[in-house]
Amino acid sequence: METYRRKLPELLADKGKFVVIHEDEVAGVFDGYEDALTVGYDRYGSAAFLVRKISETERTLYTSRRLQPCRLPPSPSASKEQS
């Protein structure tokens, strides 16, 4: 992600396309996700690489500051023990 963020000003010329990044290297920009993914696997195999849609903004996938514990109903065996 650091490389993506650092290179973003240059990458925005291809906004909407998909970039393949491995370590500090931009491997290429592609029209489709599948094309980018294929090139990533062809070049890097099982090594970590990033395929990301080039965009000015980052989507927040999940955020929460108010986590509540999950309240489960008592198990049947706990009900028998209380009787």
N, C-alpha and C positions, 0 to 999 in steps of 0.2 A: 504493500500500500504506500510505503514511503516513496518508492520510485514513481508510482502513478501520480501521487500528489505533486511531487517535484516536477514531473514532466507535463503536468496538466495544461499549463499555458500553451505549450507547443501542440499537444494532442487535440486541443479544442478546434483546430483547423479541420479535424475529422469528426466533429461532434455527431453522435448518433451511431457511429461505427463501433467496432469492438477491437480492443487492443490486447495483445499477448505480451506479458512481462515476465521475465525470469531474472531474479536477483536484480541487478541494476540495468539490465538490458531490455530495451523495447524490441521485441522480436518482429513485430509487424502490426498493421492495422487492417481489419477485414470488414467486409460488408455484413457478414452474418456471424452469429454466435457459433454455429456448428463449424464453419470454416476456421474460425479462430481456435476453437477447441481442438480440432483435428491437427492443425499446425503445432499447437502446444504439445500434444502427445507425441507427434512425429519427431519433434526436435528434442524434447526433454524427457520423454518416457514417464517414469514414475516420480521424477523429481518435481518439487513444488513449482508451480507457475500460476500466474493470475490471468484470467480472461475477464475483462470488464468493459461494459458499455461506456463510451466516453460521454461525459455529461458535466455541465457546470456545477450541478448540485449532487449531493449524496443523499440517497434515500435512507431514512431511518427504518430499519427492519423491525426493531423491537425496542421499546423503552418502557421502563416501569420503575417508579420509586416507592410504590406502595404495595409491597409484597405481603400477602396475608398467608398464614399457614393454612394448609388444606385441612378442613375439618371432615374427618371420616366418621361415618356412623360406627357405634361400637360393634365389635365383632360378636357373632353369636356365642362364642365361648366366653367372652367377657360378661355377657348378660347372664349366663348360667352361673358364673363364679359369684356374682353379686347376689343371687337368690339364696 
